[in-house]
Amino acid sequence: MASAILGIFEQGMIEQIIAGEVEGMQLIPELLLVFAITLLVPLIMAFLSLILKDSTNRWANIIVGIVFAGLGLLGPIDYLARQSAYIAYVTLIGIVGFVASALIVWYAWKSKKEG
């Protein structure tokens, strides 16, 4: 998701956003809501880690971590397939996001299992 935010700095992107269509995809309110929710998930997960029981928090981290690890790989794969000139930053953000999410899943999985 961070690569999408940095994407506004790509040449011509602001004009596409103003026109309401980015790379052939209409910027409809529902899509913007999905982007907003995706950006809020880490904040919500940080709060939930404080209030959930350990076992529930563990499974929430495993599930959300797997989802975000997958999302972290989508950006670099998409940019590699399209041979974009902006491949370096998208790949860096994707790999770091994948590694961080995979580590969250790993540590949640191996953490002490309590009922």
Summary of the structure (lengths in Angstrom):
residues: 115
radius of gyration: 16.7
end to end distance: 34.1
largest distance: 53.2
contacts: 281
relative contact order: 0.13
helix: 79%
strand: 3%
